[in-house]
């Protein structure tokens, strides 16, 4: 393949392979391990910060005027029906071989795990035997730093603190997850093994002897601390809230003030952070439960197995369970859930506390209790499966539905009735334990070692925890049949997305006849365009996939506004990507236009003659795929050039913000009229190749060589993978691991200021 890049230059020295993630800490001093020591070292109380082993959810306290709105740690949209996979990120997509936990000790065992702030997932990735991190947002977009970093177990506001992985370098960096940019760095040294934590205001280096608070510009203070001798254990962690700092080392821990470093508590236990920002732990020698409040005050509570809510409605953030007993926000003992809820010797899972319902883990699944009276309302026998290397309980909620792993499945139960709402197989298969289950905006994310998978919501906006009513699921069905209407229905695009099969268009279909409508013909063509040209065209077999469209005014509000279906246009049937398509408007017209308050799209539907009837379709795990090409089977040169120009213009801002002055993998460079790979390339062929690469690797970007000084020649359309790499060797390794030869993939430095010299390296 001809390349417009610069000339190859000699390989530099290859770094000595290093293994593991960050620095492997030294083992604690030998100690006799009693049964109690093992229990204390493995305590895992379900909470807001530690949702799963290796899966950390962190949020900062904030006020909300709307008591019915979701709380931090909650999914922002509902999942009333089973979702389908929205995106998948594999290690090879970011130049790696496997994912692993951000926690330094879990990473030693190659355990999957991640941290989240509700916007980004941060996880470790092994890239050419060098450890680093990668950030993934709710839509599956990735970014990572140029340096190989080991980072804290916490993300707050899209930032965290990191240091150079596998190195004794004491320099600490603040990492912005959206851009992958790091601060200039500050040296924070300590002779003892330590871990870093981040609370959004500052970062902390913690060890058995010292706490140091620092920002990206200076060290603010450093204080000596003391802690109990570790009884032995191979898990270590540092966490911070706005007010408190926790250091846990092999069974021993301390809690100190985040403001001045004052030691507040030390014990042989693993502390847990509650929704109100308090830290819950056990007193040494089983002398009760200790609650360290955000203001630094310390109070004690009775002994017993502790349960801290994973999700709590406003006003219920301070609720605790101790020995199965419900303690309200004031610390008063109320009702008791019963001995069946204390399902192990370390912690009672409490997935949700709300004014209406409280959900508690049992020996056989979950039970729902009236929060006021303690009366048991329901039970569900779907036994949750632990996640991560410590086999911890992990649940998520959209406020109404509880989502959790059970055996080989992901299960949702309705917290109002206790009934199972849906069940889908784990995307990791039956042999791999889930490393983390995380709430990231309107998506829940499953983290494994060889893939990270996102599922998007199927309903509307979520309410507060315990919401009794919710929004209808996408494609909610009824039992009525509808027949074909004499006039065309209106097709209105709602959103666009890509998945491995092609472009998926969520389409609202509205009947124009008072009795409703039905799509029941096998050769129905659907063509979407806008003012710039053709977007997608395909033929759909609605005889095999009939779609009923309710008559106006019948059924719920969701049904009144039409039927919503997902249509899949395969490769060669679509010519634009979602990032080049502005949000649709809400208008309607001819065969379907949208333009009120958004971009206008024209949708033309031609349905052959036929008769029949159809129901509103039930929810489906997959969209209705086009069975063949549409009436417009190709693009003319001007339309193809326009689509390429639109794509390059759309990608330019992303490249400047995320790829500029970084090494990437160049996948293709073509110009109109080029004879290569057995064909003559025109605008449509170049566009088709780019779109095929985009589907294969999820995030591929297009450059026009005239606009970037690192290219020697003009008139070339260049495709690059959006993953960035510390250097050219790592980029070329990505090419090899993804099955490319050296003529079709190589390292390229993308820059808006650099010259072609030294910007290309072949392998």
Phi, psi and omega in degrees: 000130178289138181240139175275005184282183179284188183274152178292154176225164189301150175294144172275175180296134179279131182295152177296129181302138177230146186242162178087180184237120183066208177260128176289123183288155176291152178292150176298163178301140181304140179208152177287128184262108174276170177301322180296320180298321178295319180297314182294323181291336183254011181302133181218090181274131179295130186206182181283319183284311182258089179283323182214166174295122181077356178245106187251126173254130180228143175214159174258147181297137176209151180273154176222131180284333184264107182291344181269359183277159177300155178256165177304140181092357184256151171295142186270347174227162187270159179236064182289336178235163184298129178274163171250165181297125178269325179198158177222132174245126178253157179306322181295336178294338181241023176076024183240179179245337177197157173262153175205169187297149171289340179286126188299325182280322175297325182296334178301331182259015181058032180279138177286151178177170182195165173242155178211152171247014183090351177245322183230151167256131177243124180219162177278153178217135177270113182242105181057043179067016173243136184273141174206195180229159175222142177252141180228132180266183186295343179258008177085009177282143186243154171206152176203159186285162175288329179277155170275111189240151166246129191238169179294164177279011184229143171235131180225123178059033179077014181226157173205178180248143185218167170222171180293129181289149175053046184208153174270004181299122182278004183289132178250142182233145169268129183250127172267118188288328183295318184259340187079007182280146177243156175288174182292338176099151179219139182277123178230099187256153177199136183286345182262156173302135181212169179229158180252151177224161184215134181240009180097329176264324184203171176247159184224133168257122185243144174212183181289349183235343189213144166242132176235127176258133182212159174248189179283358182242331186202161169277124183274319174194163176220129186231142174284147176222168175224155180211162178297152178293135181296133176282352181113138181163157185244024174241134181223148183198147171233136179222157178216144168251184175303329190243341188228152177234136181239134171235123180239127185221100172056040177107345178245153183206164168219157175236130182227164177289135176282349184269322183225000178082005180299130178288126183253330182195145175223137184200168173266076184195161175258109184291162180228143179263128181271165180301334180273004180091357175288159174248129183250132179208176176258146172288150179300149178063029175056046180263028176116178178263137182247131177243115176260113185282160178302332180280001178094352178287151183236128176230159181248155178223170182299162175283159177149168177295129188265143172229121179248130183302136172285329180216130183226134176293160179300132184094350181241014185293339184261005179294141176227154166247130176228118182060033181081358181268135177276122175249125184284183185298334180273358180089011181273135177287132179243240184275165179243132183284337179112159184294334182295339181280343179273086193265007169198182186270003184241323186201151173254118176295131176231086185296329185204139169232125180219169179300332186264314187222144173238128182254129184230143177287144177235179178295337186242005181154243180222157175226144177252131182239144170297122187295329182280313187260339184082005179291132178287126182263326183196165170226154176223130187264018173281104185286123180290145176259134179293158180235161177076175184293339180262007175055046184274154175291141180214124177225153172234164177208147170262012182101329180247317182253140176260128184242130185201158175280141178217115185055240183261011187240167165251127189239145172237132174240147179279118183288348176283316185252340186082359181281148176289124182275320178197167181211129178229153179290149177297135179290349180272355182086182186274346187264344185250132174286139176293132180278325180200145174237115193231147173265120181230090181064237181266019180230146165254145190236133178250127186252127174230181181282331183248001176193153172235125192238134179248139176240127181269153182298150178251358179237194182271200184299140180280154174257187179294163178306135180087008180305130185274325179246158181212190181267152180294144178288155176302137180067026177305137187252160169231181186262006183276146174260146178232146181251166185293140181267155180283345179240159184295141170286165178263126176256122180236113177298137178256318177197163180236142173208161174247146168225182190302333183277341182152207180268124178257125178247118173280116190241128172268128181247124184241131179286146176254359176253146183296340180266005182094194184204169177212135172262111189224010184259147185281339184248040184280123179262141177231123181234129181244134178212169171220192186295341181269347178138195184289137178252311181201150177207134182199164177249133186241142179264086179279355171290321177278337181230068185295146181232117174270141180241113185299152175287148180302138177087002181250132177085199184287172178299326179297318182285329178302325185272007176113181177258138178249126179228158174259126178249131182254119173260121186279174179305134183091348179253356176225155190225008177221155177255158184303327182289349176260002184249110181297158178304134181292157172272185185249009182282181173209160183195214185336256175263005175137106170230151175235129182201357182278106179080014179195188183290149182262128176237143176255126178240121179250124180242125177240115183248121179301162179300151179166168178222159180158187180218160183205152173269164167296129186295145174284163178304142182232146177285345183222152180287167174281118185270143175298137180271349180187177180291159178274185183295331177262095190278351181204179179249141171284165184306320181293320178294319178296317178297320179298318180295320177296317181295318178298317181294314181296321178295319180294321184282341188299316180297319178296316182296317179297324183276329188239336184246349186298133180062034178229155176277134178226175174262118176275125188258335183196150168215121185224148171231155180297130181095352179296135173256111182200153179055033174078020181207165172258125189271126172246184185300317182293319180296319178296316179296316180300319180295316179300314182295324177296319176295322180297320178291323184289319188246009173071319182220091175241140184242155185246131176241151171253122192300333180299336188263000184228118187290353179281355178256139181281330190243155182256158175086014182256138173261120189244127177257131178230145172288141186281356175287137177253159187224151179299332182199178183292328181298318180293322177296318179292327175296322176300318178301313181296316184292342179258013170083014178275156167263173187290344178276345185239005177195131179198170185284136179221133173272118177268127182205143176271357184231336185283162177268170179296333185300124178074010184266358181229135173224122176270173180227000000 
